[in-house]
């Protein structure tokens, strides 16, 4: 690679949070233009819920049933 390209990638890697935030903003903006505000909000909400379930499984070594039992109201068993 050329020195200019190397410095651009180094800058992006040094500022990962900014780069990820900009990429997320671009993706959400494109989704709003394509799907509309409410569908985009639904997709973002579902993505966040999936992230939280996965994080709970990773952090607490719980299975999906234990996490959903904690979040959802009790039902007939």
Secondary structure, 3 states (H helix, E strand, C coil): CCHHHHHHHHHHHHCHHHHHHHHHHHHHHHHHHHHCHHHHHHHHHHHHHHHHHHHHHHHHCCCHHHHHHHHCCCCCC
